[in-house]
């Protein structure tokens, strides 16, 4: 083959030769032609030993065509005079090195069968795949059934099922404090609805940015004593968008994630493409071992939660922040299941660590050295204790502005409707001033845990408001949930894989300020009956088996994982509950704090004045 013609072919296919001038290529070709043995074919030993000067990492005279003959694109044309010879492997640095002689030769164009679209060809069985995936869920008993439960604003925590006359008591709602029916919140939403309409009108950048959105972000920044905040359509989106955007922007970022982190955080970490390490739940030694593998100069982020929703355990915030400082990392704290319920103003568990200091300091003012101040990024939700919908982050103004400017999950989605923003503002302001809901919730949680312990019903130990009742089997957990609903008019949803590990299936109970003594007694009696009817394991049974999830385990061992302060049973300590009680009684003119107090909008507003 004419060397110049071969060069023309090569320059079209090879990324290295394409950057080399034709005169240089002609010289290389001439050099290759003068190599002994080249006239007898391009694969002689002398040619094979030559090195290509245009490939990185190789020096010396070039037998350019010898190496080019191995190219899957132009090789067949170049090897026309070399039939029957065995090709040698390409240099490792060559982009075509993977196409070595051990792989089959590419078929000539005439041998490739064209794709056909004959009408008798069978298409992929899409519906079959869907049904196969669902069959697996049914087989392992993890298929999810959604109950028709309609919460009644005037009677919450009661609701009706598909049949309006069938009233049930809800014991598993994430509307933890009943704010969705708070007259102050509802009234604010109605006013905004009448004034601004139902929808947002677009993204924040296009017609969807209102004074209510700006006010909401200002309220959130004030609540967490941070410079700025940013609102998202949900906290799943907030976590995904922030982690993926931030960690893909930090060069060589390494993420350290608690084993029990929520799916939204796992998704964001996955989307970031960053290297990650998963440390055992609340295991500080394991986390430090992972951090110590990297120089302080390597960008690092530690992602964890304050209250883990399915276990009720609490993240070891001060200790993790200390490790972050030691190893040059930043912290990402998810307070979704804590905001509104912990701290004197409802800013979450990080605020609760410095309860007295937070009471004394003006709202919104930074408390230097506090646990809240040490956390770099806080994420939270408006859809649980605040009773609305939406998510947010709170952090430094520069970080928030960077996420606002780069995160697709924020930029390319419709903003929250104005009535939602108005309701969230009202709820945040209300719970920042009121301790009544937090006091009632925490006292009900304590009483329920004590009653279940007496009945031998196995509760996963934790210091928070979550009451996880261990079942240990997906089918049995659903049967228990169904029996509570059908026979006792109690709604508690069963929790199974992948939300919790296989073998740790449970019922998740969340007492709220609206539950009273009668409801609690009825729940305990119903659970005791269901456990006996279904023959489910009680606490003593788990003890005999060696324990699981902290149930039936040595308390000293379980404390390593439940978090909070060693030796302190509850996040809300006795003295803090007394302070909350006395504060509320004084605010209400000495009226006892019970769930039965009827309150109109005017009464609540007057009390806050």
N, C-alpha and C positions, 0 to 999 in steps of 0.2 A: 504493500500500500504506500502511496505517496506520503512521506512524512508530513508535508505541509497540510495536506488534506486531513490527515489524522489529527494534526494540531487543531484544526478548525473544529472537528468533532469534539475534541477534548475540552476546548475552551467553553463550549456550550453546556457541558455536563459537570465539569469539576470546579468546585468553588475556589480552589487554589489557582488553577491554570487560568481561570477567568480574569485574575488580577495581574497576569503576566503578559507583557507585550509580545506581539507576534514575532519580532526579530529575535527576542530571547528564546522563544519556543523553538524557532528554527535552529538556533544554535544548539539547544538541548537535544533536539532530534538528530542533528548531525553528529553530536558527541555519542549519542546512543548507537548510531549506525556504525561508528568506528570501533565499538567494543568487539573484541574477538568473539566470533560465534554469532554475532547479530545477524549476519547475512543468512545463516542457516535456520533462523527462527528467533523469536523474541523471548523464548523461555529457557535459554541455555544457562548453565551454572554461572558463567561469567556475567551474564545480564542480570541474573537473579541476585548476585552479590552486590550489584551496584545500588546506590542510594539516590533517592529523588531529592534534589536540592530545593524543590519548591514545597515539599512537605515539611511542616515544623518538626524540629528535633532531628533532622537528618542532614548530613553533609556529604560532600564528595561529588564526583562526576555522575551524571544522570543517564540512566537508561529509561528515559521517560515513557517510551511506548511499552517497555516491558512491564512497568507497573500499571500503566493505563489499560493494558490488556486484561487486567483483573476487574476492571470497572463494570458493574452490571448494566450500565447504560450503553457504553460504546465498545465494551470488550468484544462482543461477537464479531464486529467488523474488523477489529484490529487483529483478532486471532485467526483470521482467514488462512494465513500461511503457517499456522502453528498447530494444525490438527493432530490429535493424538498425544500431545505433550501434557504434562501435569503441572498445573499452576502452583506457585508458591504463595504462602500467606502474605498479605499486605502488611506494611509497617503498622504498629499499634496506633500511631498518631493519625493515620489516614482516615478520613471520614467514611471510607468504604471498607474499613478493616473487618467489620462484621460479616462482610460478604466474602468469606474465605472459601478455599477449595473444598472444605468439608460439606458445604451446602450445595444443593443441586443447582445446576446451571439454569438461568432464567430461560423460559421458553421463548422461541422466536415468535414474532407477532403473528405469523401465519398459523402457529400451533395453539394460540390462546382461544378458548371457546368464548364467543360473545354471550353476554347476559341476555336471557330471553324473558319475555313476559307473556308466555303462552297462557291462554285462559284455563288450560287444564292443570297448570302448576298450582300446588297448594300454598296458600299464604300462611304466615306464622299464626299460630293459634293463640291470639291475644286473650280471648275469654277463658281459654283453658288455663293459661298461666295465672290469671286473676283467681280462678277457682282453686287452683292448686295451692296458692299462697294462703287463701282463706281456710282451706282444709287443714293446713298445718296449724293454724291458730286454733281451730276447733279441736284438733287432736291433742294438743298440749294444754288445752283448757285456758289459754290466754286470750281467747277471742273476747272483745269488749262489747258489752251490752249497755246501751244508753237508756236510762230510765226517764220516763216522761214525768218530770217533777216541776211544778209551777209554784214558785215562791209567792206567798201572799204578803204584800207590803204592810197591810194593816195588822197582820197576825204573825209575821216572821218571828221565830224560826219555823213557823208552820207553813205548809204548802198543800196543794192538791195534786193528785196524780192525773192520769188521762181522764178519769171520771171526776168531775168538779166537786162532787159530794164526798169524795174519799180524802179525808184530811190526814196528813202525816206530819211527823215532827222531823225536821232536817237536822242531822248531827254531823254533817261532813262538809258544810259550806266553807268556802274560802272568803266569803263576805264576813270576815272574822268578827267585826264589831257592829254589824248591822247598819253600816253607813248608807247602804243603797236605799234605805227607806227613811233615813234621817230627814225630818221636815226641812231643816236648813239647807241640806244638799238638794233635795227635790225642788224646793222653791227657787233656788238659784238656777237650776237647770230649766225650769219652766220660764223664768224671766228671760234667760238667754235664748230660749227657743222662740219665744214671741218676738224678741228684738232682732235676732240674727238669722233665724231659720234653722233648718235641721242639718244641713250639710256644710262642709268646710269650703267647698268650691274649688279645691285644687291642692297641689303640693304647697309646701311652705314657700317655695320660691315663686310659685305662680298662683296668686290670688288666694292662697290658703294660710296666710300669716296675719293674725289679728292681735289686737291688744290683749285678748284673753289668753292667747298662747304665750305671749311675752310675760304676762302677769303670772301664769302658772309656772313658767320656768324660774321666774324670780322667787316665787314662794318655795319652790323645791331647793333652790340654791340657799335660801335663808334657812330652811329646815335643817339642811345638812352642814351648814356653816362652811359652804364652799363658794368659790368665786362665780361659778356659772352652772347651769343645768341645761339639758336638751331633752325634749319630749319626743317619744316615738309612738307608733301605733300599738305596741305591746312591749313587755319586757323581754319576750323571746326575741323580737326584732332588735331591741336595744342591745342585748348581749351579743347576738350574732353579728350585728353591724359593727359594734364597737371593737370587739375582739378581732374580727377578721380584718377590719380596716387598720387598726392600730398595729397589730402584730405583723401584718404584711408590709407595713411601712418601716418598722424598726429593722435595720440591717442585721441579719443573722440572729433575730430574736429567738429566744427559747422560752417556752411556756411551761409552767409547773401547775398542774391541775389536781385538785382533790378528787379522790376516787369516786365520791358520791355527788359530784357536781351535776347540776341540772342539764338536761338535754340541750337547752339553748346555748349554754356555755360550751358544751362539747361541739356543737355545730359551728359556733364561731371560731373555735380553735382549729377545727378541721378546715374551714374555709380560708383561714389565714395562711395555710401552707407552712407555718412555722414548725420547727422541731418542738416536740412536747415530751414531758415526763409526767406520769401519773403517780402521785404519792398516796400511800394508804391513808384512809380517812383520819384526819386530825393527828397524824403521826409526824411529830416535829422532827424526830431523828431521821426518819426516812426522807423528809423534805430537805433537811440540811445536807444529807449525803448527796442528793441530786444537785443541789445548788453548788456544792463545793467542787463539782466537776468542771466548772466554767470560771474564767477570769471575771473580775468585777466589771471590766470594761464591756463584757458581752451584754447586750440588752436582754433583760429578763422580765417576765411578768408572772406573778403568782395569782392564780384565780381560785377563789373559794367562796363559801357562803357563810352567812351569819346564823340562820336557822335552816336546817336541812328538812325539807317539807315532809318527807316520808318517815323519817326516824325521829325528828324533833331534836336531834343533837345540835350543838352550837359550835360554830367555828372558833378556833383559838386565835382570836384576832390580834391581841397585843403581841403574843409570841411570834406569830407569822409576820407581823409588821417589823419586829426586831430582826428576824432573819432576813427580811427584805433589805433593811438598812445595811446589815452586815455584808451581804453579797451583791449589793448594787442592783436590786430588783425594784419594780413598782408593784403595787397591790391593786387587785381588782376584786371588790367585795360585793357580792349579790345579797341585798337586804330585802328581797322580795317578800319573804315570809316573816318579816320583822317590822317593817315600817308601819307606823300607826300604833303599834302595840308595845314597843319597848322604848325606854327613855322617857323623861318627864314631858317631852314635847312630841314623842312619836317618831323620832328620827331613826330608831332602830337600836340594835344591840350595841353597835359601836358607841352611840350616845349613852346607853345605859351603863357602860363601864365607868363613866364619869358622871353619875347621876346627880350628886350634890353640886358639882361644879357647873353642870348644865342648868340646874335650877337657878343658880346665882347669876350666871352670865346673861347679858342681854341677848335676846333671840337674834340669831344670825351672826353674832360676833364670833370670830375664830377664838378657840381656846387652845393656845399653844401648848403642845406636848400631850394633849388629850388623845385618846385612842381614835376618836373620830378624825382628828387632825392628821394622824399618821397614815390614814388610808388614802391612797391616791385617787382611786376611782370607785364611786359607789353607784350601783344600779338598783333600781327599785320599780315597783309597780303601783299603778293607780287602781288596779282591778281587784285587789284583795281587801286589806283592812280599810282602804279609802273608799271602797264600794263602787268604783266607777269602771273605767277601762283605760288602758294605755300603759306605757313604760317610760323610763327616763334614765339618764346618767347625770351625776353631779361630780364635778372635778374642777381643775384649774381652768381659767378662761381660755388659755391657749389650746389645751387638749380638747375642750368642748368645741372650740371653733374649728379645729382640724377635723374632728369627726363630722361636724356640720358641713364642712366643705368637701369631704371625700367619701363619706359612707353612702353607698347606693341605697341601703335600707332606709336611710333618712331622706335622701334627695328625691328619689323616684317613687314616692308613695303619697297618697292623699293624707293631709293632716287631720288631726282629731277635730270633729265637729265642735263648734263653739259651745253648745250646751254641755258637752262632755268636759271641756276645759273649765267652764264655769262651775260645774258640779265638783270637779277635782279641787279647784281653788277653795271652795266653801268647805269641803271635807278636810283638807289639810289645815285650814285655819281653825276649824272647830276642834279637831283632835289635838292640835297644838295647845289649846287652852283647857280642854276637858280631860279629867282623869277618870271620870265615872265609868266609861266603857272599858278602859284598861283594868280598873279595879275589879269590876264585875267578872270580866273574862278570867282573870287570873285566880280569883277566889273559886269560881266554878271549876276550873281546871284542877286545882288542888283537891277539892272535895271529890270530884269524879275519880281521880287517880287513887285516892284513899279508899273509896268505896269498891273499886274494881280489885284492888289489892286484897281487901277483906274477902271478896267473893272468890278469890283465886283465879280470876280472869287475867291472862298474861299480858301485861303492858310493857312495851319496850321502854326502858328507863331513859329519861331525858329531863333537862331543866326548863323546857319551854312549854308552850301552850298546845302542842300537838300530843294527842293520845293515840299512839299506834297499838292496836291489839293484835298480837301475833297469832296467826292461824297455821302457816307453814305449808299450805297446799292450795293451788289455784282453784281446783274444783270445790273444795270445802269452803274456801273464802267466799266464793260466789253463792254457795248454798246458804251460808250464814247470812249474807246480805239479803238474799231473796226471802228467807224465813223472817227476818226482822221486819221487812216491808210488808209481807203478806199476812203475818199473824199478829204483829205488834204495832203496825203503823209507824214504824221507825225507819228512816232512810239513812243508811250508812253504806257508802259504796265500797266494794272490795277493791283491793289494789294488788296487781300481779305484775309479772314480767312483761315488758322491760323496765317498768317504773321501779320495781324492786327486784332483787335477784330471785331466781327460782329457789324455792324452799323457805323464802322469807315473806310469803304472801300474808296480807294483813287486812284488817279493817282500820280505817283512819278516821278518828273522831276529833272534832274541833268544837269544844264548848264555846259558847259566846255569851255576851251580856244578856241576851234575851231568854236564855234557858233558865228555868226556875227549879226549885227543889223537887216539885212533883215530876217534872220531865226527867230530871236526873235519876230519881228513884225508879221510874218506869224503865229507863234505859238499862240500868244495872240489873234489874229483875229480868228484863228481856234477854240480855246477853247471857246471864246465868242459865236461863232456860234453854236457849239455843245451844250453848256449849254442852249441856247435858243431853239434849235431844240428838245432836249430831256426833256426840262422843269426841269432841275436840280436846286437844291437850290443854291442861291448865298449867299454872306456874310450876307446881310440884312435878308434873310430868316432864317439863323441859329441864328441870333441875336434874332429874334422874338420867336424862339423855346428855347431860353435860352442858346444857344451855345453848341458846342461839340469840343473836342480835341483842345481847345483854340480858335477856330473860333467863332466869335460872343460873346466871353466871356470878362469879365473885364480884362484889361491888367495886373493890379496889381496881380490878381489871377493867370493868366496864367504864369506870370513870376516866380511863385514859382516852376514851373515844367520845364520851358524851359532851365534852367541852366545858365551857364556862369555868368558874373558879373551883379548884380542887377543894373538896369538903363542903361546898355550898350547893344545896340541893336544887334551888330554883334561881332563875335569872332575877325574877322579882323577889327581893328579899323581904322579910317580915317588916322591917323598919320602913322600907319604901312603900309597901302596901298600906301601912298605917298613915304615912304622910299623904298618900293619894286619897285615902278615905277621909282624913281630917280636912284636907283641902276642899274636897267636893262637898262635904257637909257644910262647911263655912260658906262656900259659894252658893249653895242652895238654901241658905238660911236655916240650917240645922235639920233639914228633911232627911230621913234615913235613905240610904242608897240601896234600892231594890229594883229588880227588873220591872216591877209592876207600876212604877211611877208614870202616870199619864202626862205627856208633855206636848204642848202645842208649839207651833213655830214661835209665837210671841213669848212663851215662857222660856224657851231656850235662848232666844235673842236677849231677853231681859237679864237672864242669868249670866250671859257672857259680857254684858255691858259693864 
